[in-house]
């Protein structure tokens, strides 16, 4: 696996074609509604060009202001105070543009957004950030990123900013989650969201690394991919009162393996992970009930040959089918732990009958994601050598790869299918609580 890094936006686009699935294909596709239902003119934004990017940003920050105006007094016993320094839009494609607060030159904000605590202001790059978020993850991604930045302002007003970058970033992600739930629940005047549209928000969180609250572009301060989605989902489910610094201490199991600079292992090495996966799932299933699947390349004689993907479990033959070209592309684009994760999902799907778990529908998807999380968590347990794949121990960057793979597994196209948001929640449950939690 690679040393920890930011993942390019194109990664998720590639991943959407590299899926783990069952044999069936359900026709049709969801029709997402437009996120924006009432635009706000960006006339109050410093440096705006009045274009569509700033109009979207102005609509979002106005909506987040409405949220905090209603919720802040309820939870912190004081009124919400508008940002003293306001909002700044910067065109980083124009080097002579006026740099925003907390920066020396325009290039300092390229591809980013940040909260400047010294002047109580928020700035964003309308040229290299907002269009990229919107194109690759949808308008919901712009909403979540800017809600995160205003979350830093909320910490300043609530007096909960501890000075620790890691805590500050986790709380801001949590606040972004609580705001998003408010929108999904139908309280917003400007935006409309459904839970099925939240996958883009999570993809943006795990791929976007803005300035940390310290003013540095610090990937580690923002936490791992799992840290970020965990904090966001915590806020989404529990609201602002539960967005405290403790969510940092309550992160998932610690990972001690260092992120060394090393190349990804080839697909052939990934496929040797079968022995470790068989050992893990054999321990879970009652004696005599587990029959490990065989791993094969896709072939014309397979019952599932028409359902091509990087990895699938073919239930009629109890085989895990692999497209090596797709898996190689995944290895190159994301990392070998992403490939191991997809292979683990195939084995997890095969284990469902032996474990007495549902084998079809959203319940099967949830149990599969949970078991993949349980296996991933087992990789950092003492004495885990027997289940560690040949690609090596789990590192923080490897966990990022695993989370990216779980989130980007293509959603089946029926309205009852499990969303990536729910898959990640199930993965977290398995990683935190183990396989015994995957049937509840």
Order of alpha helices (4+ residues) and beta strands (2+ residues): alpha-beta-alpha-beta-beta-beta-alpha-alpha-alpha-alpha-alpha-alpha-alpha-alpha-alpha-beta-beta-beta-alpha-alpha-alpha-alpha-alpha
